């Protein structure tokens, strides 16, 4: 959120506007991590672009699976999709580009 400290200046332009987060119920003082966002917005896919393994932990994948029939957690690292499929059989990786 753009109302939080962001150590890497180049990431600031990608921060979610706090006003938009607040409209979704993600206000300061309440959890605003990836799990909270998944609970509120109920995405059908998550795409990780940080290159860091484990961006979407099991709890996040399972939460997403509660809201969609075929959740699609994707990360630049293949093990994320494999792990997600083990946690939640409904998970399907995105097709290779």
N, CA, C and O atoms as CSV, one atom per row, in Angstrom:
chain,resi,resn,atom,element,x,y,z
A,1,UNK,N,N,0.848,-1.170,0.000
A,1,UNK,CA,C,0.000,0.000,0.000
A,1,UNK,C,C,0.894,1.234,0.000
A,1,UNK,O,O,1.974,1.240,0.591
A,2,UNK,N,N,0.431,2.254,-0.661
A,2,UNK,CA,C,1.293,3.424,-0.791
A,2,UNK,C,C,1.349,4.280,0.472
A,2,UNK,O,O,2.037,5.301,0.492
A,3,UNK,N,N,0.631,3.877,1.531
A,3,UNK,CA,C,0.731,4.608,2.791
A,3,UNK,C,C,1.698,3.939,3.761
A,3,UNK,O,O,1.812,4.355,4.913
A,4,UNK,N,N,2.398,2.896,3.294
A,4,UNK,CA,C,3.378,2.192,4.113
A,4,UNK,C,C,4.779,2.516,3.616
A,4,UNK,O,O,4.969,2.966,2.486
A,5,UNK,N,N,5.744,2.280,4.477
A,5,UNK,CA,C,7.132,2.485,4.098
A,5,UNK,C,C,7.537,1.452,3.046
A,5,UNK,O,O,7.299,0.256,3.215
A,6,UNK,N,N,8.145,1.920,1.972
A,6,UNK,CA,C,8.623,1.040,0.910
A,6,UNK,C,C,10.114,1.307,0.762
A,6,UNK,O,O,10.522,2.377,0.310
A,7,UNK,N,N,10.921,0.324,1.146
A,7,UNK,CA,C,12.368,0.497,1.184
A,7,UNK,C,C,12.962,0.737,-0.201
A,7,UNK,O,O,13.863,1.563,-0.351
A,8,UNK,N,N,12.471,0.031,-1.207
A,8,UNK,CA,C,13.012,0.161,-2.558
A,8,UNK,C,C,12.209,1.196,-3.334
A,8,UNK,O,O,11.050,0.961,-3.676
A,9,UNK,N,N,12.819,2.329,-3.608
A,9,UNK,CA,C,12.121,3.436,-4.263
A,9,UNK,C,C,11.495,3.026,-5.599
A,9,UNK,O,O,10.421,3.510,-5.956
A,10,UNK,N,N,12.161,2.142,-6.331
A,10,UNK,CA,C,11.629,1.752,-7.642
A,10,UNK,C,C,10.338,0.936,-7.532
A,10,UNK,O,O,9.639,0.755,-8.530
A,11,UNK,N,N,10.016,0.446,-6.345
A,11,UNK,CA,C,8.783,-0.323,-6.147
A,11,UNK,C,C,7.588,0.565,-5.792
A,11,UNK,O,O,6.441,0.127,-5.879
A,12,UNK,N,N,7.853,1.800,-5.395
A,12,UNK,CA,C,6.789,2.686,-4.942
A,12,UNK,C,C,5.714,2.900,-5.999
A,12,UNK,O,O,4.529,2.952,-5.668
A,13,UNK,N,N,6.100,3.025,-7.251
A,13,UNK,CA,C,5.103,3.286,-8.294
A,13,UNK,C,C,4.144,2.106,-8.494
A,13,UNK,O,O,3.087,2.264,-9.103
A,14,UNK,N,N,4.508,0.940,-7.987
A,14,UNK,CA,C,3.649,-0.240,-8.125
A,14,UNK,C,C,2.787,-0.487,-6.889
A,14,UNK,O,O,1.985,-1.421,-6.868
A,15,UNK,N,N,2.948,0.335,-5.872
A,15,UNK,CA,C,2.189,0.156,-4.635
A,15,UNK,C,C,0.703,0.416,-4.876
A,15,UNK,O,O,0.327,1.310,-5.634
A,16,UNK,N,N,-0.119,-0.373,-4.223
A,16,UNK,CA,C,-1.565,-0.227,-4.331
A,16,UNK,C,C,-1.985,1.025,-3.577
A,16,UNK,O,O,-1.580,1.191,-2.427
A,17,UNK,N,N,-2.779,1.919,-4.169
A,17,UNK,CA,C,-3.215,3.126,-3.467
A,17,UNK,C,C,-4.004,2.783,-2.201
A,17,UNK,O,O,-4.914,1.954,-2.237
A,18,UNK,N,N,-3.660,3.410,-1.105
A,18,UNK,CA,C,-4.314,3.142,0.177
A,18,UNK,C,C,-5.814,3.408,0.098
A,18,UNK,O,O,-6.593,2.693,0.728
A,19,UNK,N,N,-6.232,4.408,-0.654
A,19,UNK,CA,C,-7.664,4.714,-0.769
A,19,UNK,C,C,-8.419,3.559,-1.431
A,19,UNK,O,O,-9.535,3.229,-1.028
A,20,UNK,N,N,-7.818,2.960,-2.428
A,20,UNK,CA,C,-8.431,1.822,-3.106
A,20,UNK,C,C,-8.491,0.614,-2.165
A,20,UNK,O,O,-9.494,-0.098,-2.120
A,21,UNK,N,N,-7.422,0.395,-1.426
A,21,UNK,CA,C,-7.396,-0.701,-0.453
A,21,UNK,C,C,-8.470,-0.485,0.610
A,21,UNK,O,O,-9.150,-1.433,1.002
A,22,UNK,N,N,-8.627,0.734,1.073
A,22,UNK,CA,C,-9.625,1.048,2.100
A,22,UNK,C,C,-11.035,0.758,1.596
A,22,UNK,O,O,-11.871,0.260,2.350
A,23,UNK,N,N,-11.307,1.062,0.331
A,23,UNK,CA,C,-12.636,0.769,-0.231
A,23,UNK,C,C,-12.921,-0.723,-0.231
A,23,UNK,O,O,-14.081,-1.133,-0.198
A,24,UNK,N,N,-11.878,-1.536,-0.266
A,24,UNK,CA,C,-12.034,-2.991,-0.226
A,24,UNK,C,C,-12.040,-3.511,1.213
A,24,UNK,O,O,-12.144,-4.717,1.432
A,25,UNK,N,N,-11.931,-2.616,2.189
A,25,UNK,CA,C,-11.932,-3.019,3.594
A,25,UNK,C,C,-10.560,-3.285,4.164
A,25,UNK,O,O,-10.440,-3.764,5.291
A,26,UNK,N,N,-9.523,-2.984,3.406
A,26,UNK,CA,C,-8.146,-3.200,3.860
A,26,UNK,C,C,-7.585,-1.879,4.383
A,26,UNK,O,O,-6.831,-1.189,3.697
A,27,UNK,N,N,-7.967,-1.550,5.598
A,27,UNK,CA,C,-7.608,-0.271,6.183
A,27,UNK,C,C,-6.406,-0.412,7.113
A,27,UNK,O,O,-6.115,-1.510,7.589
A,28,UNK,N,N,-5.705,0.696,7.376
A,28,UNK,CA,C,-4.586,0.634,8.318
A,28,UNK,C,C,-5.058,0.076,9.663
A,28,UNK,O,O,-6.167,0.360,10.116
A,29,UNK,N,N,-4.203,-0.715,10.281
A,29,UNK,CA,C,-4.548,-1.318,11.556
A,29,UNK,C,C,-5.173,-2.698,11.409
A,29,UNK,O,O,-5.333,-3.417,12.395
A,30,UNK,N,N,-5.527,-3.070,10.177
A,30,UNK,CA,C,-6.052,-4.408,9.890
A,30,UNK,C,C,-5.031,-5.118,9.007
A,30,UNK,O,O,-4.221,-4.464,8.350
A,31,UNK,N,N,-5.060,-6.447,8.987
A,31,UNK,CA,C,-4.116,-7.161,8.115
A,31,UNK,C,C,-4.290,-6.734,6.653
A,31,UNK,O,O,-5.408,-6.611,6.152
A,32,UNK,N,N,-3.151,-6.512,5.985
A,32,UNK,CA,C,-3.178,-6.142,4.564
A,32,UNK,C,C,-2.121,-6.931,3.799
A,32,UNK,O,O,-1.564,-6.449,2.813
A,33,UNK,N,N,-1.857,-8.130,4.259
A,33,UNK,CA,C,-0.898,-8.991,3.577
A,33,UNK,C,C,-1.601,-9.717,2.435
A,33,UNK,O,O,-2.785,-9.492,2.186
A,34,UNK,N,N,-0.872,-10.584,1.744
A,34,UNK,CA,C,-1.444,-11.259,0.578
A,34,UNK,C,C,-2.650,-12.117,0.972
A,34,UNK,O,O,-3.601,-12.224,0.198
A,35,UNK,N,N,-2.630,-12.723,2.149
A,35,UNK,CA,C,-3.763,-13.530,2.591
A,35,UNK,C,C,-5.005,-12.656,2.777
A,35,UNK,O,O,-6.095,-13.037,2.349
A,36,UNK,N,N,-4.857,-11.514,3.396
A,36,UNK,CA,C,-5.988,-10.604,3.594
A,36,UNK,C,C,-6.548,-10.134,2.252
A,36,UNK,O,O,-7.763,-10.042,2.077
A,37,UNK,N,N,-5.657,-9.838,1.311
A,37,UNK,CA,C,-6.097,-9.390,-0.014
A,37,UNK,C,C,-6.872,-10.500,-0.720
A,37,UNK,O,O,-7.907,-10.240,-1.332
A,38,UNK,N,N,-6.379,-11.734,-0.638
A,38,UNK,CA,C,-7.079,-12.868,-1.263
A,38,UNK,C,C,-8.449,-13.066,-0.625
A,38,UNK,O,O,-9.422,-13.345,-1.325
A,39,UNK,N,N,-8.534,-12.927,0.679
A,39,UNK,CA,C,-9.834,-13.080,1.361
A,39,UNK,C,C,-10.839,-12.032,0.905
A,39,UNK,O,O,-12.019,-12.335,0.729
A,40,UNK,N,N,-10.386,-10.823,0.716
A,40,UNK,CA,C,-11.291,-9.727,0.362
A,40,UNK,C,C,-11.622,-9.705,-1.131
A,40,UNK,O,O,-12.787,-9.567,-1.502
A,41,UNK,N,N,-10.620,-9.839,-1.979
A,41,UNK,CA,C,-10.830,-9.676,-3.417
A,41,UNK,C,C,-11.193,-10.962,-4.155
A,41,UNK,O,O,-11.724,-10.914,-5.264
A,42,UNK,N,N,-10.908,-12.105,-3.545
A,42,UNK,CA,C,-11.239,-13.409,-4.131
A,42,UNK,C,C,-10.739,-13.559,-5.577
A,42,UNK,O,O,-11.532,-13.794,-6.489
A,43,UNK,N,N,-9.432,-13.424,-5.777
A,43,UNK,CA,C,-8.887,-13.549,-7.138
A,43,UNK,C,C,-8.988,-14.971,-7.665
A,43,UNK,O,O,-9.057,-15.926,-6.891
A,44,UNK,N,N,-8.996,-15.107,-8.968
A,44,UNK,CA,C,-9.004,-16.431,-9.591
A,44,UNK,C,C,-7.601,-16.862,-9.976
A,44,UNK,O,O,-7.371,-18.039,-10.251
A,45,UNK,N,N,-6.657,-15.927,-10.000
A,45,UNK,CA,C,-5.265,-16.227,-10.331
A,45,UNK,C,C,-4.360,-15.286,-9.552
A,45,UNK,O,O,-4.723,-14.144,-9.269
A,46,UNK,N,N,-3.196,-15.774,-9.216
A,46,UNK,CA,C,-2.147,-14.967,-8.601
A,46,UNK,C,C,-0.899,-15.160,-9.437
A,46,UNK,O,O,-0.519,-16.290,-9.743
A,47,UNK,N,N,-0.261,-14.066,-9.807
A,47,UNK,CA,C,0.949,-14.161,-10.609
A,47,UNK,C,C,2.072,-13.476,-9.842
A,47,UNK,O,O,2.046,-12.264,-9.626
A,48,UNK,N,N,3.055,-14.269,-9.436
A,48,UNK,CA,C,4.201,-13.740,-8.718
A,48,UNK,C,C,5.306,-13.377,-9.691
A,48,UNK,O,O,5.676,-14.179,-10.548
A,49,UNK,N,N,5.822,-12.193,-9.562
A,49,UNK,CA,C,6.880,-11.747,-10.474
A,49,UNK,C,C,8.147,-11.330,-9.746
A,49,UNK,O,O,9.042,-10.735,-10.347
A,50,UNK,N,N,8.231,-11.637,-8.454
A,50,UNK,CA,C,9.402,-11.212,-7.685
A,50,UNK,C,C,10.596,-12.128,-7.884
A,50,UNK,O,O,11.735,-11.728,-7.639
A,51,UNK,N,N,10.346,-13.347,-8.324
A,51,UNK,CA,C,11.419,-14.315,-8.451
A,51,UNK,C,C,11.778,-14.970,-7.140
A,51,UNK,O,O,12.753,-15.717,-7.066
A,52,UNK,N,N,10.995,-14.700,-6.089
A,52,UNK,CA,C,11.250,-15.297,-4.788
A,52,UNK,C,C,10.338,-16.496,-4.595
A,52,UNK,O,O,9.125,-16.406,-4.785
A,53,UNK,N,N,10.931,-17.611,-4.218
A,53,UNK,CA,C,10.150,-18.816,-3.970
A,53,UNK,C,C,9.235,-18.620,-2.771
A,53,UNK,O,O,9.567,-17.894,-1.835
A,54,UNK,N,N,8.082,-19.274,-2.809
A,54,UNK,CA,C,7.173,-19.246,-1.669
A,54,UNK,C,C,6.349,-17.984,-1.544
A,54,UNK,O,O,5.849,-17.688,-0.459
A,55,UNK,N,N,6.191,-17.236,-2.609
A,55,UNK,CA,C,5.416,-15.998,-2.557
A,55,UNK,C,C,3.974,-16.257,-2.142
A,55,UNK,O,O,3.335,-15.410,-1.519
A,56,UNK,N,N,3.468,-17.435,-2.494
A,56,UNK,CA,C,2.098,-17.790,-2.165
A,56,UNK,C,C,2.106,-19.033,-1.279
A,56,UNK,O,O,2.088,-20.154,-1.789
A,57,UNK,N,N,2.133,-18.849,0.032
A,57,UNK,CA,C,2.177,-19.996,0.931
A,57,UNK,C,C,0.877,-20.810,0.868
A,57,UNK,O,O,-0.133,-20.365,0.323
A,58,UNK,N,N,0.939,-21.995,1.434
A,58,UNK,CA,C,-0.195,-22.917,1.384
A,58,UNK,C,C,-1.493,-22.267,1.853
A,58,UNK,O,O,-2.536,-22.463,1.229
A,59,UNK,N,N,-1.448,-21.512,2.917
A,59,UNK,CA,C,-2.661,-20.872,3.447
A,59,UNK,C,C,-3.308,-19.959,2.406
A,59,UNK,O,O,-4.534,-19.913,2.304
A,60,UNK,N,N,-2.503,-19.238,1.639
A,60,UNK,CA,C,-3.020,-18.343,0.606
A,60,UNK,C,C,-3.649,-19.146,-0.531
A,60,UNK,O,O,-4.724,-18.798,-1.021
A,61,UNK,N,N,-2.982,-20.210,-0.946
A,61,UNK,CA,C,-3.509,-21.056,-2.026
A,61,UNK,C,C,-4.825,-21.695,-1.600
A,61,UNK,O,O,-5.778,-21.725,-2.379
A,62,UNK,N,N,-4.886,-22.197,-0.390
A,62,UNK,CA,C,-6.125,-22.809,0.093
A,62,UNK,C,C,-7.258,-21.783,0.203
A,62,UNK,O,O,-8.408,-22.093,-0.108
A,63,UNK,N,N,-6.939,-20.584,0.638
A,63,UNK,CA,C,-7.961,-19.528,0.722
A,63,UNK,C,C,-8.503,-19.211,-0.664
A,63,UNK,O,O,-9.714,-19.082,-0.842
A,64,UNK,N,N,-7.631,-19.088,-1.630
A,64,UNK,CA,C,-8.078,-18.803,-2.995
A,64,UNK,C,C,-8.953,-19.944,-3.508
A,64,UNK,O,O,-9.945,-19.704,-4.196
A,65,UNK,N,N,-8.593,-21.174,-3.181
A,65,UNK,CA,C,-9.349,-22.337,-3.647
A,65,UNK,C,C,-10.755,-22.388,-3.039
A,65,UNK,O,O,-11.646,-23.028,-3.599
A,66,UNK,N,N,-10.957,-21.734,-1.918
A,66,UNK,CA,C,-12.299,-21.686,-1.314
A,66,UNK,C,C,-13.262,-20.861,-2.154
A,66,UNK,O,O,-14.477,-21.021,-2.036
A,67,UNK,N,N,-12.739,-19.986,-2.995
A,67,UNK,CA,C,-13.588,-19.040,-3.720
A,67,UNK,C,C,-13.700,-19.312,-5.210
A,67,UNK,O,O,-14.586,-18.776,-5.875
A,68,UNK,N,N,-12.816,-20.135,-5.736
A,68,UNK,CA,C,-12.841,-20.414,-7.177
A,68,UNK,C,C,-12.659,-21.911,-7.420
A,68,UNK,O,O,-12.008,-22.603,-6.637
A,69,UNK,N,N,-13.233,-22.393,-8.494
A,69,UNK,CA,C,-13.169,-23.817,-8.796
A,69,UNK,C,C,-11.771,-24.265,-9.200
A,69,UNK,O,O,-11.323,-25.332,-8.779
A,70,UNK,N,N,-11.079,-23.475,-10.001
A,70,UNK,CA,C,-9.750,-23.846,-10.499
A,70,UNK,C,C,-8.761,-22.708,-10.244
A,70,UNK,O,O,-8.429,-21.973,-11.173
A,71,UNK,N,N,-8.287,-22.547,-9.017
A,71,UNK,CA,C,-7.338,-21.469,-8.724
A,71,UNK,C,C,-6.034,-21.636,-9.492
A,71,UNK,O,O,-5.616,-22.753,-9.793
A,72,UNK,N,N,-5.400,-20.511,-9.804
A,72,UNK,CA,C,-4.163,-20.557,-10.590
A,72,UNK,C,C,-3.082,-19.699,-9.941
A,72,UNK,O,O,-2.890,-18.549,-10.335
A,73,UNK,N,N,-2.381,-20.238,-8.959
A,73,UNK,CA,C,-1.243,-19.500,-8.393
A,73,UNK,C,C,-0.010,-19.741,-9.253
A,73,UNK,O,O,0.384,-20.888,-9.461
A,74,UNK,N,N,0.580,-18.711,-9.737
A,74,UNK,CA,C,1.770,-18.835,-10.587
A,74,UNK,C,C,2.892,-17.974,-10.041
A,74,UNK,O,O,2.671,-16.890,-9.502
A,75,UNK,N,N,4.073,-18.477,-10.193
A,75,UNK,CA,C,5.265,-17.764,-9.782
A,75,UNK,C,C,6.304,-18.019,-10.853
A,75,UNK,O,O,6.191,-18.978,-11.616
A,76,UNK,N,N,7.308,-17.175,-10.915
A,76,UNK,CA,C,8.366,-17.374,-11.898
A,76,UNK,C,C,9.094,-18.684,-11.659
A,76,UNK,O,O,9.782,-19.186,-12.548
A,77,UNK,N,N,8.950,-19.230,-10.490
A,77,UNK,CA,C,9.631,-20.477,-10.155
A,77,UNK,C,C,8.635,-21.632,-10.212
A,77,UNK,O,O,7.607,-21.596,-9.536
A,78,UNK,N,N,8.921,-22.623,-10.988
A,78,UNK,CA,C,8.041,-23.769,-11.185
A,78,UNK,C,C,7.624,-24.452,-9.879
A,78,UNK,O,O,6.470,-24.868,-9.769
A,79,UNK,N,N,8.517,-24.590,-8.874
A,79,UNK,CA,C,8.097,-25.307,-7.664
A,79,UNK,C,C,6.829,-24.744,-7.021
A,79,UNK,O,O,6.107,-25.488,-6.358
A,80,UNK,N,N,6.541,-23.465,-7.196
A,80,UNK,CA,C,5.326,-22.888,-6.606
A,80,UNK,C,C,4.086,-23.568,-7.165
A,80,UNK,O,O,3.188,-23.934,-6.406
A,81,UNK,N,N,4.023,-23.741,-8.474
A,81,UNK,CA,C,2.854,-24.370,-9.090
A,81,UNK,C,C,2.743,-25.830,-8.670
A,81,UNK,O,O,1.641,-26.332,-8.448
A,82,UNK,N,N,3.863,-26.503,-8.563
A,82,UNK,CA,C,3.868,-27.906,-8.154
A,82,UNK,C,C,3.387,-28.020,-6.708
A,82,UNK,O,O,2.552,-28.868,-6.395
A,83,UNK,N,N,3.909,-27.176,-5.840
A,83,UNK,CA,C,3.493,-27.198,-4.434
A,83,UNK,C,C,2.004,-26.884,-4.320
A,83,UNK,O,O,1.292,-27.541,-3.561
A,84,UNK,N,N,1.533,-25.903,-5.055
A,84,UNK,CA,C,0.118,-25.533,-5.003
A,84,UNK,C,C,-0.763,-26.704,-5.402
A,84,UNK,O,O,-1.805,-26.931,-4.788
A,85,UNK,N,N,-0.362,-27.443,-6.415
A,85,UNK,CA,C,-1.144,-28.588,-6.867
A,85,UNK,C,C,-1.167,-29.682,-5.801
A,85,UNK,O,O,-2.146,-30.420,-5.693
A,86,UNK,N,N,-0.103,-29.789,-5.019
A,86,UNK,CA,C,-0.088,-30.778,-3.936
A,86,UNK,C,C,-1.006,-30.343,-2.796
A,86,UNK,O,O,-1.685,-31.171,-2.190
A,87,UNK,N,N,-1.025,-29.031,-2.504
A,87,UNK,CA,C,-1.868,-28.537,-1.424
A,87,UNK,C,C,-3.333,-28.570,-1.793
A,87,UNK,O,O,-4.185,-28.901,-0.968
A,88,UNK,N,N,-3.624,-28.227,-3.030
A,88,UNK,CA,C,-5.001,-28.053,-3.468
A,88,UNK,C,C,-5.133,-28.652,-4.857
A,88,UNK,O,O,-4.765,-27.997,-5.832
A,89,UNK,N,N,-5.643,-29.871,-4.987
A,89,UNK,CA,C,-5.690,-30.553,-6.273
A,89,UNK,C,C,-6.402,-29.766,-7.381
A,89,UNK,O,O,-6.152,-30.008,-8.562
A,90,UNK,N,N,-7.271,-28.841,-7.022
A,90,UNK,CA,C,-7.974,-28.064,-8.058
A,90,UNK,C,C,-7.058,-27.060,-8.745
A,90,UNK,O,O,-7.409,-26.534,-9.801
A,91,UNK,N,N,-5.884,-26.783,-8.164
A,91,UNK,CA,C,-4.964,-25.801,-8.741
A,91,UNK,C,C,-4.431,-26.300,-10.083
A,91,UNK,O,O,-4.052,-27.461,-10.234
A,92,UNK,N,N,-4.414,-25.394,-11.039
A,92,UNK,CA,C,-3.837,-25.724,-12.330
A,92,UNK,C,C,-2.856,-24.637,-12.700
A,92,UNK,O,O,-3.187,-23.456,-12.590
A,93,UNK,N,N,-1.651,-24.994,-13.137
A,93,UNK,CA,C,-0.694,-23.969,-13.548
A,93,UNK,C,C,-1.115,-23.337,-14.867
A,93,UNK,O,O,-1.821,-23.946,-15.671
A,94,UNK,N,N,-0.673,-22.122,-15.069
A,94,UNK,CA,C,-0.920,-21.437,-16.334
A,94,UNK,C,C,-0.181,-22.167,-17.452
A,94,UNK,O,O,0.871,-22.762,-17.218
A,95,UNK,N,N,-0.713,-22.125,-18.634
A,95,UNK,CA,C,-0.046,-22.730,-19.772
A,95,UNK,C,C,1.226,-21.957,-20.091
A,95,UNK,O,O,1.251,-20.734,-19.953
A,96,UNK,N,N,2.288,-22.650,-20.518
A,96,UNK,CA,C,3.516,-21.953,-20.888
A,96,UNK,C,C,3.260,-20.998,-22.058
A,96,UNK,O,O,2.445,-21.270,-22.939
A,97,UNK,N,N,3.962,-19.900,-22.040
A,97,UNK,CA,C,3.793,-18.894,-23.099
A,97,UNK,C,C,4.709,-19.206,-24.242
A,97,UNK,O,O,4.724,-18.481,-25.237
